[in-house]
């Protein structure tokens, strides 16, 4: 389902440098994918789903949680990246369907990293 997206992302030197470290993988294993998915929904709904974000482009840390790393790897870290890579316009609240898509992309990237 995400093959074309991941193929495009793989061509980006910036996106390609993000990997889950052992500590991140351990965290995913300890919490389980269902909990990580809940975290992803929480982060997306609060940090990128609103139409206007005060600190857009700076709201997603580069480390500290596997979802944050996945967001940078999948270009779901800010509305600018989401618009460029996923074609969801800035200035409009993300729909639930769009949020589901973004969380799906993040979770697929994490699953691939856990192999």
Residue frames as qw, qx, qy, qz and C-alpha x, y, z in Angstrom:
[[0.000, 0.883, 0.470, 0.000, 0.00, 0.00, 0.00],
 [0.197, -0.937, 0.090, 0.273, 2.81, 2.42, 0.83],
 [0.813, 0.000, 0.321, 0.486, 5.40, 1.10, -1.63],
 [0.423, 0.701, 0.194, 0.540, 5.44, 4.14, -3.93],
 [0.278, -0.935, 0.058, -0.214, 5.71, 6.53, -0.98],
 [0.746, -0.557, 0.290, 0.221, 8.53, 4.58, 0.63],
 [0.750, 0.280, 0.290, 0.525, 10.35, 4.37, -2.70],
 [0.190, 0.852, 0.082, 0.480, 10.15, 8.17, -3.04],
 [0.503, -0.846, 0.147, -0.098, 11.23, 8.71, 0.57],
 [0.883, -0.212, 0.226, 0.353, 14.20, 6.37, 0.06],
 [0.590, 0.543, 0.148, 0.579, 15.56, 8.78, -2.56],
 [0.149, -0.921, 0.048, -0.356, 15.72, 11.60, 0.00],
 [0.528, 0.305, -0.575, 0.545, 19.09, 11.80, 1.71],
 [0.240, -0.380, 0.399, -0.799, 17.52, 13.63, 4.66],
 [0.825, -0.197, 0.019, -0.529, 14.61, 11.19, 5.16],
 [0.882, 0.173, -0.436, 0.033, 16.89, 8.19, 4.72],
 [0.281, 0.451, -0.635, 0.561, 19.14, 9.06, 7.62],
 [0.561, -0.365, 0.349, -0.656, 16.44, 8.35, 10.21],
 [0.618, 0.024, -0.785, -0.031, 16.58, 4.90, 11.81],
 [0.724, -0.624, -0.025, -0.293, 15.28, 3.46, 15.05],
 [0.152, 0.565, -0.738, 0.337, 18.10, 2.89, 17.51],
 [0.433, -0.083, -0.884, 0.153, 18.22, -0.05, 19.89],
 [0.028, 0.177, 0.594, -0.784, 16.70, 2.02, 22.71],
 [0.489, 0.165, -0.117, -0.848, 13.81, 3.03, 20.44],
 [0.601, 0.042, -0.732, -0.317, 13.26, -0.58, 19.39],
 [0.263, -0.106, -0.845, 0.454, 13.32, -1.68, 23.02],
 [0.260, 0.171, 0.331, -0.891, 10.71, 0.98, 23.83],
 [0.610, 0.118, -0.397, -0.676, 8.46, -0.27, 21.00],
 [0.540, -0.003, -0.841, -0.009, 8.87, -3.85, 22.21],
 [0.104, -0.115, -0.724, 0.672, 8.13, -2.90, 25.83],
 [0.355, 0.242, 0.227, -0.874, 5.04, -0.82, 25.02],
 [0.467, 0.349, 0.809, 0.075, 3.76, -2.83, 22.07],
 [0.166, 0.190, 0.511, 0.821, 2.61, -1.55, 18.69],
 [0.168, -0.727, -0.630, -0.217, -0.93, -0.79, 19.89],
 [0.378, -0.774, -0.219, 0.458, 0.36, 1.67, 22.50],
 [0.354, -0.242, 0.336, 0.838, 2.80, 3.21, 20.02],
 [0.068, 0.462, 0.649, 0.600, -0.11, 3.66, 17.60],
 [0.264, -0.835, -0.475, 0.085, -2.10, 5.44, 20.33],
 [0.405, -0.586, 0.055, 0.700, 0.89, 7.73, 20.91],
 [0.274, 0.086, 0.537, 0.793, 1.04, 8.42, 17.15],
 [0.066, -0.700, -0.620, -0.348, -2.64, 9.38, 17.05],
 [0.369, -0.812, -0.285, 0.352, -2.14, 11.66, 20.04],
 [0.396, -0.402, 0.248, 0.787, 0.90, 13.39, 18.53],
 [0.184, 0.277, 0.618, 0.713, -0.72, 13.79, 15.12],
 [0.132, -0.770, -0.600, -0.170, -4.02, 15.10, 16.45],
 [0.359, -0.846, -0.177, 0.352, -2.34, 17.71, 18.65],
 [0.430, -0.543, 0.311, 0.650, 0.83, 18.61, 16.74],
 [0.150, -0.142, 0.615, 0.761, -0.01, 18.47, 13.03],
 [0.132, 0.515, 0.828, 0.177, -3.77, 18.05, 12.48],
 [0.044, 0.796, 0.348, -0.494, -4.85, 21.62, 13.31],
 [0.525, 0.787, 0.230, 0.229, -5.06, 24.02, 10.38],
 [0.200, 0.834, -0.273, 0.437, -2.65, 26.46, 12.00],
 [0.843, -0.358, -0.229, 0.332, 0.21, 25.51, 14.27],
 [0.183, -0.972, 0.104, 0.108, 2.14, 28.26, 16.02],
 [0.309, -0.681, 0.612, 0.257, 5.51, 26.56, 15.70],
 [0.907, 0.372, 0.176, -0.091, 4.91, 24.63, 12.47],
 [0.640, 0.641, -0.362, 0.219, 8.16, 23.17, 11.23],
 [0.147, 0.500, -0.672, 0.526, 9.58, 22.94, 14.73],
 [0.703, -0.358, 0.176, -0.589, 6.91, 21.00, 16.61],
 [0.993, -0.030, -0.103, -0.052, 8.37, 17.50, 16.17],
 [0.409, -0.738, 0.525, 0.112, 11.59, 16.71, 18.05],
 [0.548, 0.544, -0.612, -0.171, 14.30, 14.76, 16.21],
 [0.433, 0.104, -0.866, 0.227, 14.55, 12.22, 19.03],
 [0.280, -0.179, 0.539, -0.774, 12.87, 11.13, 22.24],
 [0.696, 0.191, 0.542, -0.430, 10.14, 8.84, 20.88],
 [0.438, 0.043, 0.795, 0.418, 10.01, 6.33, 18.01],
 [0.343, 0.766, 0.543, 0.007, 7.01, 8.17, 16.53],
 [0.007, -0.907, 0.121, 0.402, 9.00, 11.42, 16.31],
 [0.308, -0.409, 0.708, 0.486, 11.76, 9.65, 14.38],
 [0.401, 0.368, 0.810, 0.219, 9.19, 7.99, 12.13],
 [0.234, 0.881, 0.319, -0.257, 7.53, 11.35, 11.46],
 [0.033, -0.779, 0.401, 0.480, 10.80, 12.78, 10.13],
 [0.341, -0.164, 0.853, 0.360, 11.54, 9.62, 8.12],
 [0.282, 0.479, 0.812, 0.177, 8.07, 9.69, 6.54],
 [0.062, 0.195, 0.207, 0.957, 7.70, 13.46, 6.06],
 [0.391, -0.658, -0.578, -0.284, 4.78, 13.65, 8.50],
 [0.496, -0.239, -0.426, 0.717, 6.58, 15.94, 10.95],
 [0.033, 0.443, 0.182, -0.877, 4.99, 19.28, 10.01],
 [0.544, 0.656, 0.414, -0.321, 2.32, 20.67, 7.74],
 [0.252, 0.762, -0.417, -0.426, 4.89, 21.87, 5.20],
 [0.091, -0.314, 0.927, 0.182, 6.32, 18.37, 4.78],
 [0.447, 0.336, 0.797, -0.229, 2.86, 16.82, 4.79],
 [0.491, 0.742, 0.113, -0.441, 1.75, 19.17, 2.02],
 [0.186, 0.673, -0.620, -0.356, 4.90, 18.57, -0.06],
 [0.013, -0.256, 0.963, 0.087, 5.04, 14.78, 0.30],
 [0.156, 0.300, 0.926, -0.169, 1.43, 13.76, 0.99],
 [0.041, -0.297, -0.489, -0.819, -0.49, 16.61, -0.71],
 [0.280, -0.717, -0.628, 0.120, -2.68, 17.57, 2.28],
 [0.186, 0.710, 0.074, 0.675, -3.01, 21.35, 2.09],
 [0.302, -0.121, -0.492, 0.807, -1.81, 23.58, 4.89],
 [0.203, -0.048, 0.069, -0.976, -4.33, 25.90, 6.52],
 [0.737, -0.167, -0.317, -0.572, -7.07, 23.25, 6.68],
 [0.612, -0.386, 0.608, -0.327, -7.64, 20.88, 9.61],
 [0.195, 0.218, -0.928, -0.229, -6.65, 17.33, 8.74],
 [0.783, -0.168, -0.202, -0.564, -9.68, 15.07, 8.48],
 [0.754, -0.362, 0.514, -0.189, -9.89, 11.87, 10.49],
 [0.923, 0.356, 0.130, 0.068, -9.24, 9.93, 7.28],
 [0.441, 0.772, -0.333, 0.314, -6.07, 11.96, 6.65],
 [0.366, -0.662, 0.565, -0.330, -4.93, 11.41, 10.24],
 [0.924, -0.064, 0.360, -0.112, -5.57, 7.67, 9.84],
 [0.789, 0.577, -0.094, 0.189, -3.44, 7.68, 6.69],
 [0.132, 0.796, -0.466, 0.363, -0.57, 9.53, 8.42],
 [0.620, -0.474, 0.559, -0.281, -0.64, 7.20, 11.42],
 [0.959, 0.199, 0.197, -0.035, -0.71, 4.25, 9.02],
 [0.591, 0.703, -0.286, 0.273, 2.41, 5.54, 7.27],
 [0.186, -0.715, 0.552, -0.386, 4.19, 6.09, 10.60],
 [0.799, -0.269, 0.477, -0.248, 3.26, 2.64, 11.90],
 [0.921, 0.384, 0.019, 0.066, 4.32, 0.91, 8.68],
 [0.362, 0.749, -0.442, 0.336, 7.71, 2.63, 8.86],
 [0.437, -0.570, 0.585, -0.376, 8.10, 1.55, 12.49],
 [0.944, 0.009, 0.289, -0.158, 7.12, -2.05, 11.62],
 [0.782, 0.567, -0.179, 0.187, 9.74, -2.11, 8.86],
 [0.077, 0.746, -0.526, 0.401, 12.36, -0.82, 11.28],
 [0.673, -0.425, 0.487, -0.359, 11.52, -3.53, 13.81],
 [0.959, 0.247, -0.109, -0.085, 12.37, -6.37, 11.39]]
